[in-house]
C-alpha cells in the first residue's frame, strides 16, 4: 500500500490496521532493518520471541553476529501516536533509503516498509517466480516446504 513519510519521518499507519494494533499491542511496535533492503515493523508481542531466538544464536559465528547486529542492533521501539502515526528513526530511514514515498506491505504477523522504487524492483523480480521455481526444481534446490505447495 503506497504511503508517504512526512517531513519529520512519521508514517501514518492505515486505519484498517490501527484498531488491530491497538488491541494486540497497545500501539507498541518495533521497527528494525531487514538484512535486505527494507525495514520490518512488528507488534511488540510478535517481536519479543524473534529477538530471543536471534539472541540465542551462537555469538562466535560471523553470520549470527551479523544477523544480531542488523536485526537486534537496529531494533527501535515505536508507538502509535494519537493520529495513528509512528516516527521512523532517521538512522533506519537512511539505511533503508527511505524518502517520502514508501510502501507498507503486510507479511502475516509483521509489515515490511519499503522505499517505493526498491519495492517495485523487488516485486518485479518476484513476478518471475515461476521461472525461479522451475530452475530450483531442475537443480534439486527446492526446499521441502515448497515441493507440494499449492494455492
Order of alpha helices (4+ residues) and beta strands (2+ residues): beta-beta-alpha-beta-beta-alpha-alpha-beta-beta-alpha-beta-beta-alpha-alpha-alpha
